[in-house]
Amino acid sequence: MHELSLMENVVGILRTSAAENKIKKISRIQLVVGKLTMAVPEALQFAFEVFKEEDLFKDAALEIKEEPVQGECKECRHTFAIKDFEFLCPSCSSPQVKLVGGRELYIEFYEGD
Amino acid sequence: MVKVRLAAPVLQQNEEAARENRISFQKHGIFVLNLMSSPGSGKTSTLERTIEHLAGSLNLAVIEGDIYTTRDAERIEKRGAPVVQINTAGSCHLDARMIKPALEDFDLGKLDLLIIENVGNLVCPAEFDLGEDARAVVLSVTEGSDKPMKYPLIFRQAQVVLINKMDLLPYTDCDLPLLEKELKSINPELELFQISARENTGFSPWLEWLKKQVKIKKQTADQTS
């Protein structure tokens, strides 16, 4: 259950940015979460509810965009989707795979007035 | 209505704190290990044995992360290593900001190796960089061979897996070759060591690995200073 501390970071970033941009109410937040972070979208939504007592977030909808786990072969440069956490190039069978997607965890944008 | 594009990493603050910790470790040439596992895998017992073996050859200190109690710190203290306990009071992981104040209690100039024992949990600690040089996971055979595939991130991020409770292997259904194969498929560069903390067996290759890392860290610190 580290989703609560992740959401604390999210609302912290949003509070600062909203103050800078003179935004009083946030209506929409887009969060990008890779499938190889251990953050569960449902748990993030649940954790966000805690912060909804705050005026800034009262009417905010949290949208979570999930990104697939992707690898790039260091030998043949082939890019592919990693299934079942098997880090093996499907093209040349090399185990030298660099993780290029799936570890995303960032706020893409938010909207408000 | 205004749309604000941020592309702001959620863990930015943690990453900044981790960077500061890393600079301080680099300055003193200390090799820092983040030791992780599920509760009850034998993390503290492995650490106790490691301290015993390294006494006299390396100056080692420990940060103990637990949700509650100072029991682990008391165990470590008995082995003669300087130790600081962090109680996270409910939080399921250590983060980089918790480490910084704990460092003030050590004489960093005298240390070769700092081991941070994380909160027992295979999920959350994997997400938080503490500023360490390497990550080791203790995985006991009694937990079953399916754990790497169920909790891949922690094994993908680690450099070492210590397979513990090898003395109990005959009494479990753990498929050791399968376990090792799946660990290597998640992370082909993993170093695997089979140990029994209870029986004090299998420690030599692990200790050699640690000593080598400490030596490399010292050399890079000497070059930068």
Chai-1 contact restraints between the chains, C-beta under 6 A:
chainA,res_idxA,chainB,res_idxB,connection_type,confidence,min_distance_angstrom,max_distance_angstrom,comment,restraint_id
A,M1,B,C92,contact,1.0,0.0,6.0,A-B,restraint_1
A,H2,B,C92,contact,1.0,0.0,6.0,A-B,restraint_2
A,H2,B,H93,contact,1.0,0.0,6.0,A-B,restraint_3
A,H2,B,C124,contact,1.0,0.0,6.0,A-B,restraint_4
A,L6,B,V10,contact,1.0,0.0,6.0,A-B,restraint_5
A,N9,B,V10,contact,1.0,0.0,6.0,A-B,restraint_6
A,V10,B,V10,contact,1.0,0.0,6.0,A-B,restraint_7
A,I13,B,A8,contact,1.0,0.0,6.0,A-B,restraint_8
A,N21,B,V4,contact,1.0,0.0,6.0,A-B,restraint_9
A,L36,B,L153,contact,1.0,0.0,6.0,A-B,restraint_10
A,M38,B,V123,contact,1.0,0.0,6.0,A-B,restraint_11
A,M38,B,A126,contact,1.0,0.0,6.0,A-B,restraint_12
A,M38,B,E127,contact,1.0,0.0,6.0,A-B,restraint_13
A,M38,B,L153,contact,1.0,0.0,6.0,A-B,restraint_14
A,F85,B,P152,contact,1.0,0.0,6.0,A-B,restraint_15
A,F85,B,I186,contact,1.0,0.0,6.0,A-B,restraint_16
A,E86,B,S185,contact,1.0,0.0,6.0,A-B,restraint_17
A,P95,B,P188,contact,1.0,0.0,6.0,A-B,restraint_18
A,L105,B,V10,contact,1.0,0.0,6.0,A-B,restraint_19
A,Y106,B,A7,contact,1.0,0.0,6.0,A-B,restraint_20
A,Y106,B,A8,contact,1.0,0.0,6.0,A-B,restraint_21
A,Y106,B,P9,contact,1.0,0.0,6.0,A-B,restraint_22
A,I107,B,L6,contact,1.0,0.0,6.0,A-B,restraint_23
A,I107,B,A8,contact,1.0,0.0,6.0,A-B,restraint_24
A,F109,B,K3,contact,1.0,0.0,6.0,A-B,restraint_25
A,F109,B,R5,contact,1.0,0.0,6.0,A-B,restraint_26
A,Y110,B,V4,contact,1.0,0.0,6.0,A-B,restraint_27
A,E111,B,M1,contact,1.0,0.0,6.0,A-B,restraint_28
A,E111,B,K3,contact,1.0,0.0,6.0,A-B,restraint_29
A,D113,B,M1,contact,1.0,0.0,6.0,A-B,restraint_30
